[in-house]
Amino acid sequence: MPQGLALLLTLAVEVPLYVAALVSLRLVPVRRALLVAVAANLVTHPALWWALGDHPSLGALVLAEVVVWLAEALLLWLAVRRAVRVLLVVAAGANAASILAGALIAVLRGAA
């Protein structure tokens, strides 16, 4: 999948999850949640893409995703300044959802 499409998929999956979590937990208002969610992905996605290269091993993928998860949780915390454990869970969930979406697309493309 080209990087631009991968970024769009990541934003389409993760931003609504981040916004829903941050707003429903009353950590930030909707606009700030939207800005934080987009910013976190715009910071981490290019770095992840660069680190993985064309054909990453499973180990490299797992390590890179753990780094992205922690980086996004840190960026969320910098915006919210509280609930660090909750933000770790929120970031893990959002990143797991986008990984699963990407894997599903890869499987479906391979089956076609």
C-alpha positions as CSV (number, residue, x, y, z in Angstrom):
1,M,0.0,0.0,0.0
2,P,1.4,3.4,-0.9
3,Q,2.4,5.6,2.1
4,G,-0.3,8.2,1.3
5,L,-3.1,5.6,1.4
6,A,-1.7,4.1,4.5
7,L,-1.7,7.5,6.2
8,L,-5.3,8.1,5.1
9,L,-6.3,4.6,6.4
10,T,-4.5,5.3,9.7
11,L,-6.2,8.7,10.1
12,A,-9.6,7.2,9.2
13,V,-9.3,4.5,11.8
14,E,-7.4,6.2,14.6
15,V,-8.8,9.8,14.7
16,P,-12.4,8.8,15.4
17,L,-11.3,6.4,18.1
18,Y,-9.0,9.0,19.7
19,V,-11.7,11.7,19.6
20,A,-14.4,9.4,21.0
21,A,-12.2,8.3,23.8
22,L,-10.7,11.7,24.8
23,V,-14.1,13.4,24.6
24,S,-16.1,10.7,26.3
25,L,-13.6,10.5,29.1
26,R,-13.9,14.3,29.4
27,L,-10.2,14.8,29.0
28,V,-10.4,17.5,26.3
29,P,-13.1,19.1,24.1
30,V,-13.9,17.8,20.7
31,R,-11.8,20.3,18.7
32,R,-8.7,19.7,20.8
33,A,-9.2,16.0,20.7
34,L,-9.3,16.2,16.9
35,L,-6.2,18.3,16.7
36,V,-4.3,16.0,19.0
37,A,-5.4,12.9,17.2
38,V,-4.4,14.2,13.8
39,A,-1.1,15.7,15.1
40,A,-0.1,12.4,16.8
41,N,-0.6,10.5,13.6
42,L,1.2,13.1,11.4
43,V,4.2,12.8,13.7
44,T,4.4,9.1,14.1
45,H,3.2,7.7,10.7
46,P,6.1,9.1,8.6
47,A,8.6,7.9,11.1
48,L,7.0,4.4,11.2
49,W,6.9,4.2,7.4
50,W,10.6,5.2,7.2
51,A,11.7,2.8,9.9
52,L,9.9,-0.2,8.4
53,G,11.1,0.1,4.8
54,D,9.7,-2.0,2.0
55,H,9.6,-5.5,3.5
56,P,9.9,-5.4,7.3
57,S,10.3,-8.5,9.4
58,L,7.6,-9.3,12.0
59,G,10.0,-8.4,14.7
60,A,10.7,-5.0,13.2
61,L,7.0,-4.4,12.7
62,V,6.2,-5.2,16.3
63,L,9.1,-3.1,17.7
64,A,8.1,-0.1,15.5
65,E,4.5,-0.4,16.5
66,V,5.4,-0.5,20.2
67,V,7.5,2.7,19.7
68,V,4.6,4.4,17.9
69,W,2.1,3.3,20.6
70,L,4.3,4.8,23.3
71,A,5.0,8.0,21.3
72,E,1.3,8.6,20.6
73,A,0.5,8.0,24.3
74,L,3.2,10.5,25.2
75,L,1.8,13.0,22.7
76,L,-1.7,12.5,24.1
77,W,-0.4,13.0,27.6
78,L,1.4,16.2,26.6
79,A,-1.9,17.6,25.4
80,V,-4.0,16.3,28.4
81,R,-1.4,16.2,31.3
82,R,-3.4,13.5,33.2
83,A,-4.7,10.0,33.0
84,V,-1.4,8.5,31.7
85,R,-2.6,4.9,32.2
86,V,-5.9,5.6,30.4
87,L,-4.0,7.2,27.5
88,L,-1.7,4.2,27.2
89,V,-4.8,2.0,26.8
90,V,-6.5,4.5,24.3
91,A,-3.3,4.7,22.2
92,A,-3.0,0.9,22.3
93,G,-6.6,0.4,21.1
94,A,-6.3,3.0,18.3
95,N,-3.1,1.5,17.0
96,A,-4.3,-2.0,17.3
97,A,-7.4,-1.0,15.3
98,S,-5.3,0.5,12.5
99,I,-2.9,-2.4,12.4
100,L,-5.9,-4.8,12.1
101,A,-7.4,-2.6,9.3
102,G,-4.2,-2.6,7.4
103,A,-3.7,-6.4,7.8
104,L,-7.3,-7.0,6.7
105,I,-6.8,-4.9,3.6
106,A,-3.5,-6.8,2.9
107,V,-5.2,-10.1,3.2
108,L,-8.1,-9.1,1.0
109,R,-5.8,-7.7,-1.7
110,G,-3.8,-11.0,-1.6
111,A,-7.0,-13.0,-2.0
112,A,-8.2,-11.0,-5.0
